[in-house]
Amino acid sequence: GRCQASSLPEGIIRAIDNGARVINISIEVRDSSAELEEAIQYAWNNGAIIVAAAGNHGSSLPVYPASLENCIAVTALQEDGGLAPLANHGEWVDVAAPGFNIYSALAGDSYGYKHGTSFAAAYVSGLAAALFPLASDVNGNGEVNDEVLSAILEGCQDTGIEGTGHGLVDVSDSLVKLTNPI
């Protein structure tokens, strides 16, 4: 459950160099570094998307890497559409996704319900991974990560909740936005 902040940039670069197109980061650090920002830019420039959990402190203060440019910052919603307890939120958040009472694997070979922005980030990472093979390089820049990102953001449903960015990700609408660009 813990890692050295200095390991994040190395992990991102290694993942990209080994062909990753979507990187899920469910780690937050309070301060960014030039190395972390460069690694995220490296990922973006090499056609990848980084999805990062917004954190679970119930705060609007930005955390890293989620709040960095070229990262999709994800907060968590409850089943009723409200902000999940303790989910970070704010102007720096890009999208929201389900992240409360998620049935998942637990320690000790068991299963149960958990919550947090890490679960929401995994949901968005799955969406990004599903969209990549369907994306076309509409703008001719040689990559499709920008088209995938646009489809995710433009496909969101407004939550009416301040600090949830573009809103709740919507798989169907993102697919429509990707396959029928205006």
C-alpha positions, 0 to 999 in steps of 0.5 A: 500500500505504500511506495517511495514517491521517487519510484513513480517516475521510474515506474511510468517510464518503464511501463511506457517503454514496455508498451503500456497505453493506459497507466492506472496510478492509485497513489497520491503524493502531496508534492510533485517533482520535475521528474514526475512531471517529465515522466507523465509528459513522456507517457503522453508524448508516447501515446499513453493515458495516465489515470490517477486517483484523486485521493481519499481525504475529503479535501479539495487540495490538489494531490499528485500525480492526479492534478498534473496536466496530461493526467486524468484525475478521478474522484469517486461517487456513491450509488446514489450519485453523491460524492463518496465519503472522503473522496477528494474533489476540486477544480483540478479533478477531471471526472468522477466514476463509481467508487463506493461499495465496490465488490472486490478482492481483499487480503486473505483470499476473500471478497468484500465491499470497499470504496475509494478513488482508487476504485473509481480510477480503475473504472476509468482506466478500464474505459480508456483501455476499451476505447484505445483499439476503437480510436482513430487518429482524427487530428493526424498527430500520430497518436490516439490518446488525445482522441480517447481523452476527449471521448472520455471527457465529452462523454461525461454526464453532469453530476451537479456536484462541484469538484467532479470535473466533467462529471460521471464517466459514461461508457456509452456516450464516450463510445459514441463520441469516439466513433462519431466525432463532430 
